[in-house]
Amino acid sequence: MNYNNPQLGKEFLKVFNAMGIGVMLLEKEKCCGLPLTVNGFPERARNIAQFNTDHIGKIVDEKG
């Protein structure tokens, strides 16, 4: 979900559910990193992106 615009995420889920497309919300997902990037911390944002990418990859491997 998007913390800046949570309604957008809710609408996204409604549309995908109506289309019969499964959506999974991750338990360990971290922030997108945008606040860190715009405030001058790109390396910390990259670390978060890497964490999310690794975690999503593990879920995809498990679920197929």
Secondary structure as UniProt FT lines:
FT   HELIX           6..18
FT   TURN            19..20
FT   HELIX           34..38
FT   TURN            39..40
FT   HELIX           42..63
//
